Amino acid sequence: MFAIQRFEPADWPATWQVLEPVFRAGETYPYAMDISQEESRKAWIDHPTATYVATDSEGTIVGTYYIRPNQPPLGAHVANCGYVVAESARGQGIATAMCQHSQVEARGLGFKAMQYNLVVTTNEVAVRLYQKQGFTVVGRLPQAFHHPQQGYVDALLMYKLLT
């Protein structure tokens, strides 16, 4: 079993251990593959409205997500989130739980909808998860993501009203 709670500053080293391999792989997030730990912290922790961590039964951080306004100020009522699960913890429902948790938290923070701006089509697990959670593909961005192995691939724009 696992729990989801607000990020605390002491969580950063373990959170970075979850994020770093995903950012270095360059397959799902548009960050530079050589992004520094400092820049990663700014993007994942300092700039969002809130960041959360998922922990396993032993208290080990196995996932993380953030919530932030998608396009402030006039689009600030729409949330944007990013999720990462540690490779060793995938397939256990952690991403599903974080996605569900983020929708509840977003509503509590006053967001009216949630939007994912760049869901890489090669990330089929994420696409299926979001669709199961009621998100609709509202746009396809041809060759919008430069995948390190597959070259230029499409990305999806996905959206869901939270009210």
C-alpha positions, -999 to +999 in steps of 0.1 A: +000+000+000+011+036-004+001+071+008+002+105-009+011+137+009+024+172+004+060+175-005+083+185+024+117+200+019+134+169+034+117+149+006+139+164-021+168+139-022+144+110-026+122+129-050+152+137-071+161+100-072+126+094-087+127+123-112+163+121-124+162+089-144+130+100-162+144+134-170+177+119-182+158+094-205+141+123-223+112+102-234+082+119-216+091+154-204+105+183-225+133+191-200+168+190-213+182+156-206+211+172-188+189+193-166+206+201-133+192+191-100+187+228-091+167+235-123+147+203-117+138+215-082+127+249-095+105+233-122+090+205-100+090+220-065+094+258-065+072+270-094+041+248-090+012+256-067+018+223-048+039+192-051+031+158-036+049+125-030+037+090-029+053+067-004+052+029+000+044+011+032+080+016+044+079+054+038+101+053+006+091+079-020+080+060-051+062+087-070+056+125-072+034+150-089+028+187-091-002+210-097+001+245-112-020+269-132-018+260-169-018+295-183-019+323-157-034+347-153-066+343-175-061+305-178-052+301-141-085+283-134-072+253-154-047+231-137-017+214-152+000+184-136+030+162-141+035+127-127+065+105-122+066+070-107+099+054-098+108+027-123+109+000-096+073+009-085+056+010-118+026-012-125+013-010-089-014+017-095+006+046-081+001+067-112-036+061-112-038+070-075-018+102-080-040+112-110-071+107-090-056+125-060-045+154-082-081+159-094-094+161-059-066+184-048-071+206-079-108+210-071-099+219-036-074+245-048-102+261-069-093+248-104-122+242-127-105+219-152-072+201-159-051+201-190-021+181-201-002+201-228+023+176-241+014+139-237+039+121-259+021+096-280+048+070-274+039+072-237+010+048-243+006+040-206+000+076-197-024+081-226-045+051-215-044+062-179-057+097-187-084+084-210-096+060-182-097+090-159-120+108-183-096+131-201-104+137-237-079+142-265-087+177-278-057+182-300-028+164-317+004+182-322+023+167-351+060+160-344+059+183-313+083+161-292+118+151-301+121+116-287+158+105-283+152+071-299+122+076-322+128+110-335+100+135-339+068+121-325+033+135-320+020+148-287-015+151-274-034+179-257-058+163-232-085+180-211-111+174-185-136+196-167-134+190-129-168+205-120 
